[in-house]
């Protein structure tokens, strides 16, 4: 089941975008972002988000991103956006000519966190794989679309039933760039069941 063939909807439609048979392009507007409260205190909730809905409890969504970001905080990637105070996202944020931050943000009950690792700014193509097991999610990345590495395992409190998931792109500062999403596919969950320490029965 390909993501691009499913029924898509916008949360904040951008002024410039194109949805084709094999790719989606989003051109960002300046001062668009997603963040809630933590540390910075501000609340930003104006980034364009393109998603589909599902009540499937276990699945994986994979997509390739190609981007020409060139200004601090420019970003594009995958997202599960339930509402303004409950969502998660993963992307590479441009920092400077040498570095970008491969990171993820998880927001529960209106408070965001941020986990990052530095990667060279030369990378302009990144694959993401978002996997769901009920309320729990695994975010992975790949530079070749074959070998994926875990970025994060996390929980969304409000993601127990039907959820929305998809892609986003934004430019928090005075910038604009075009993000291209392709090779999008939704299918069976590739996040394997845990085979190590077993639950202790206390929860």
C-alpha positions as a Markdown table, in Angstrom:
| # | Residue | x | y | z |
|---|---|---|---|---|
| 1 | Unk | 0.0 | 0.0 | 0.0 |
| 2 | Unk | 1.6 | 3.2 | -1.2 |
| 3 | Unk | 1.2 | 6.4 | 0.9 |
| 4 | Unk | 0.8 | 8.5 | -2.1 |
| 5 | Unk | -2.2 | 6.5 | -3.3 |
| 6 | Unk | -4.1 | 6.9 | 0.0 |
| 7 | Unk | -6.4 | 9.8 | 0.8 |
| 8 | Unk | -4.3 | 12.7 | 1.8 |
| 9 | Unk | -5.2 | 15.9 | 3.7 |
| 10 | Unk | -3.5 | 19.1 | 4.7 |
| 11 | Unk | -3.1 | 20.6 | 8.1 |
| 12 | Unk | -2.1 | 24.1 | 6.9 |
| 13 | Unk | -1.7 | 23.9 | 3.1 |
| 14 | Unk | 1.4 | 25.7 | 1.8 |
| 15 | Unk | 1.3 | 28.2 | -1.0 |
| 16 | Unk | 3.5 | 26.2 | -3.2 |
| 17 | Unk | 3.3 | 22.4 | -3.5 |
| 18 | Unk | 2.9 | 19.7 | -6.1 |
| 19 | Unk | 1.5 | 16.2 | -5.7 |
| 20 | Unk | 2.5 | 13.9 | -8.5 |
| 21 | Unk | 2.2 | 10.2 | -9.2 |
| 22 | Unk | 5.7 | 9.4 | -7.8 |
| 23 | Unk | 6.7 | 12.4 | -5.7 |
| 24 | Unk | 5.4 | 15.3 | -3.6 |
| 25 | Unk | 7.1 | 18.7 | -3.5 |
| 26 | Unk | 6.6 | 21.3 | -0.7 |
| 27 | Unk | 8.2 | 24.7 | -0.9 |
| 28 | Unk | 8.4 | 26.2 | 2.6 |
| 29 | Unk | 7.4 | 29.6 | 3.8 |
| 30 | Unk | 9.5 | 31.7 | 6.2 |
| 31 | Unk | 8.7 | 31.5 | 9.9 |
| 32 | Unk | 6.9 | 28.2 | 9.9 |
| 33 | Unk | 7.7 | 25.6 | 12.6 |
| 34 | Unk | 6.4 | 23.1 | 15.2 |
| 35 | Unk | 7.3 | 23.4 | 18.9 |
| 36 | Unk | 5.5 | 23.5 | 22.2 |
| 37 | Unk | 6.7 | 25.3 | 25.3 |
| 38 | Unk | 9.7 | 23.4 | 26.6 |
| 39 | Unk | 12.8 | 25.5 | 27.4 |
| 40 | Unk | 12.1 | 28.1 | 24.7 |
| 41 | Unk | 8.7 | 28.9 | 26.2 |
| 42 | Unk | 7.2 | 29.8 | 22.8 |
| 43 | Unk | 4.5 | 27.8 | 20.9 |
| 44 | Unk | 4.9 | 27.4 | 17.2 |
| 45 | Unk | 2.2 | 25.5 | 15.3 |
| 46 | Unk | 2.1 | 26.7 | 11.7 |
| 47 | Unk | 4.1 | 24.2 | 9.6 |
| 48 | Unk | 2.4 | 22.6 | 6.7 |
| 49 | Unk | 1.6 | 18.9 | 7.3 |
| 50 | Unk | 0.4 | 16.4 | 4.7 |
| 51 | Unk | -1.0 | 13.2 | 6.1 |
| 52 | Unk | -3.4 | 10.3 | 5.8 |
| 53 | Unk | -5.4 | 8.5 | 8.5 |
| 54 | Unk | -5.2 | 4.9 | 9.7 |
| 55 | Unk | -6.5 | 2.8 | 12.6 |
| 56 | Unk | -4.0 | 0.0 | 11.8 |
| 57 | Unk | -2.2 | -0.7 | 15.0 |
| 58 | Unk | 1.1 | -2.0 | 13.5 |
| 59 | Unk | 2.7 | -0.7 | 10.4 |
| 60 | Unk | 5.7 | 1.0 | 8.9 |
| 61 | Unk | 5.9 | 4.1 | 6.7 |
| 62 | Unk | 9.0 | 4.7 | 4.7 |
| 63 | Unk | 9.8 | 7.8 | 2.6 |
| 64 | Unk | 12.8 | 9.4 | 0.9 |
| 65 | Unk | 13.5 | 13.1 | 1.4 |
| 66 | Unk | 15.6 | 15.2 | -0.9 |
| 67 | Unk | 16.2 | 18.8 | 0.0 |
| 68 | Unk | 18.2 | 21.9 | -0.8 |
| 69 | Unk | 18.0 | 23.5 | 2.6 |
| 70 | Unk | 20.6 | 26.2 | 3.2 |
| 71 | Unk | 19.4 | 28.3 | 6.2 |
| 72 | Unk | 19.5 | 27.6 | 9.9 |
| 73 | Unk | 16.7 | 25.3 | 11.1 |
| 74 | Unk | 15.3 | 24.5 | 7.6 |
| 75 | Unk | 13.9 | 21.0 | 7.9 |
| 76 | Unk | 11.7 | 18.3 | 6.3 |
| 77 | Unk | 10.7 | 14.7 | 7.3 |
| 78 | Unk | 8.1 | 12.4 | 8.7 |
| 79 | Unk | 5.4 | 13.3 | 11.2 |
| 80 | Unk | 2.5 | 11.9 | 13.3 |
| 81 | Unk | 0.4 | 15.0 | 14.0 |
| 82 | Unk | -2.7 | 14.3 | 16.1 |
| 83 | Unk | -3.3 | 17.9 | 17.3 |
| 84 | Unk | -1.3 | 21.0 | 18.2 |
| 85 | Unk | -0.2 | 19.5 | 21.6 |
| 86 | Unk | 0.3 | 15.8 | 20.6 |
| 87 | Unk | 2.7 | 14.9 | 17.8 |
| 88 | Unk | 6.1 | 13.6 | 16.8 |
| 89 | Unk | 8.4 | 14.5 | 13.9 |
| 90 | Unk | 11.8 | 13.5 | 12.6 |
| 91 | Unk | 14.0 | 15.4 | 10.2 |
| 92 | Unk | 17.4 | 16.8 | 9.4 |
| 93 | Unk | 17.7 | 20.5 | 10.5 |
| 94 | Unk | 20.2 | 22.6 | 8.6 |
| 95 | Unk | 22.7 | 24.3 | 11.0 |
| 96 | Unk | 25.5 | 25.7 | 8.9 |
| 97 | Unk | 27.7 | 24.9 | 5.9 |
| 98 | Unk | 29.3 | 22.0 | 7.7 |
| 99 | Unk | 26.6 | 20.5 | 10.0 |
| 100 | Unk | 23.0 | 19.6 | 10.2 |
| 101 | Unk | 21.2 | 18.1 | 13.1 |
| 102 | Unk | 19.4 | 14.7 | 12.5 |
| 103 | Unk | 16.8 | 14.9 | 15.2 |
| 104 | Unk | 13.4 | 14.0 | 16.5 |
| 105 | Unk | 10.8 | 15.9 | 18.6 |
| 106 | Unk | 8.1 | 14.2 | 20.6 |
| 107 | Unk | 5.3 | 16.3 | 22.0 |
| 108 | Unk | 2.9 | 15.0 | 24.7 |
| 109 | Unk | 0.3 | 17.1 | 26.4 |
| 110 | Unk | 1.7 | 20.3 | 25.0 |
| 111 | Unk | 5.4 | 19.9 | 25.9 |
| 112 | Unk | 8.1 | 19.1 | 23.3 |
| 113 | Unk | 11.5 | 17.4 | 23.7 |
| 114 | Unk | 14.3 | 17.3 | 21.2 |
| 115 | Unk | 16.9 | 14.6 | 20.6 |
| 116 | Unk | 19.7 | 15.2 | 18.0 |
| 117 | Unk | 22.9 | 14.0 | 16.5 |
| 118 | Unk | 25.2 | 16.0 | 14.2 |
| 119 | Unk | 25.7 | 14.8 | 10.6 |
| 120 | Unk | 27.5 | 16.5 | 7.7 |
| 121 | Unk | 25.6 | 19.2 | 5.8 |
| 122 | Unk | 26.6 | 17.5 | 2.6 |
| 123 | Unk | 23.8 | 14.9 | 3.0 |
| 124 | Unk | 20.9 | 16.1 | 0.9 |
| 125 | Unk | 19.0 | 12.8 | 0.7 |
| 126 | Unk | 17.7 | 10.9 | 3.7 |
| 127 | Unk | 15.2 | 8.0 | 4.0 |
| 128 | Unk | 13.0 | 7.8 | 7.1 |
| 129 | Unk | 11.0 | 4.8 | 8.4 |
| 130 | Unk | 8.3 | 5.4 | 10.9 |
| 131 | Unk | 6.9 | 2.3 | 12.6 |
| 132 | Unk | 3.9 | 2.0 | 14.9 |
| 133 | Unk | 3.0 | -0.6 | 17.5 |
| 134 | Unk | -0.1 | 0.8 | 19.1 |
| 135 | Unk | 0.9 | 3.9 | 21.1 |
| 136 | Unk | 4.6 | 3.2 | 20.7 |
| 137 | Unk | 6.7 | 4.4 | 17.7 |
| 138 | Unk | 10.2 | 3.7 | 16.3 |
| 139 | Unk | 11.9 | 6.3 | 14.1 |
| 140 | Unk | 14.7 | 5.2 | 11.8 |
| 141 | Unk | 16.9 | 6.8 | 9.2 |
| 142 | Unk | 19.0 | 5.7 | 6.2 |
| 143 | Unk | 21.4 | 7.3 | 3.8 |
| 144 | Unk | 20.9 | 4.6 | 1.1 |
| 145 | Unk | 17.3 | 3.3 | 1.6 |
| 146 | Unk | 18.7 | -0.1 | 2.6 |
| 147 | Unk | 20.4 | 0.1 | 5.9 |
| 148 | Unk | 18.3 | 1.8 | 8.6 |
| 149 | Unk | 19.5 | 3.0 | 12.0 |
| 150 | Unk | 17.3 | 3.8 | 15.0 |
| 151 | Unk | 16.9 | 7.4 | 15.9 |
| 152 | Unk | 14.4 | 7.0 | 18.7 |
| 153 | Unk | 11.7 | 4.8 | 20.3 |
| 154 | Unk | 8.9 | 6.8 | 21.9 |
| 155 | Unk | 5.3 | 6.9 | 23.1 |
| 156 | Unk | 2.4 | 9.1 | 22.2 |
| 157 | Unk | -0.2 | 9.1 | 24.9 |
| 158 | Unk | -3.1 | 10.0 | 22.5 |
| 159 | Unk | -2.2 | 7.6 | 19.7 |
| 160 | Unk | -4.3 | 4.7 | 20.9 |
| 161 | Unk | -6.8 | 4.5 | 18.1 |
| 162 | Unk | -7.0 | 6.2 | 14.7 |
| 163 | Unk | -3.9 | 8.4 | 14.0 |
| 164 | Unk | -2.7 | 10.7 | 11.2 |
| 165 | Unk | 0.8 | 10.3 | 9.8 |
| 166 | Unk | 2.8 | 11.7 | 6.8 |
| 167 | Unk | 5.3 | 14.4 | 5.9 |
| 168 | Unk | 6.1 | 18.0 | 6.7 |
| 169 | Unk | 8.5 | 20.7 | 5.8 |
| 170 | Unk | 9.2 | 24.1 | 7.3 |
| 171 | Unk | 11.6 | 27.1 | 7.7 |
| 172 | Unk | 11.5 | 28.6 | 11.1 |
| 173 | Unk | 13.6 | 31.6 | 10.2 |
| 174 | Unk | 13.7 | 34.0 | 7.1 |
| 175 | Unk | 14.1 | 31.2 | 4.5 |
| 176 | Unk | 12.5 | 29.0 | 1.9 |
| 177 | Unk | 13.5 | 25.8 | 0.2 |
| 178 | Unk | 11.9 | 23.0 | -1.7 |
| 179 | Unk | 11.6 | 19.5 | -0.1 |
| 180 | Unk | 10.9 | 16.5 | -2.4 |
| 181 | Unk | 9.4 | 13.3 | -1.0 |
| 182 | Unk | 9.4 | 10.1 | -3.0 |
| 183 | Unk | 9.6 | 6.3 | -2.7 |
| 184 | Unk | 6.8 | 6.5 | -0.1 |
| 185 | Unk | 5.3 | 3.2 | 1.0 |
| 186 | Unk | 3.2 | 2.0 | 3.9 |
| 187 | Unk | 3.2 | -1.7 | 4.8 |
| 188 | Unk | 3.7 | -4.4 | 7.4 |
| 189 | Unk | 5.6 | -3.3 | 10.6 |
| 190 | Unk | 9.3 | -3.7 | 10.2 |
| 191 | Unk | 10.0 | -2.9 | 13.8 |
| 192 | Unk | 10.5 | -6.3 | 15.2 |
| 193 | Unk | 9.0 | -7.5 | 18.4 |
| 194 | Unk | 11.3 | -7.3 | 21.4 |
| 195 | Unk | 13.1 | -10.5 | 22.1 |
| 196 | Unk | 15.2 | -9.6 | 25.2 |
| 197 | Unk | 14.2 | -8.9 | 28.8 |
| 198 | Unk | 10.6 | -9.8 | 29.5 |
| 199 | Unk | 8.1 | -7.6 | 31.4 |
| 200 | Unk | 8.2 | -8.1 | 35.1 |
| 201 | Unk | 4.5 | -8.3 | 35.5 |
| 202 | Unk | 4.2 | -5.1 | 37.6 |
| 203 | Unk | 2.6 | -3.0 | 34.9 |
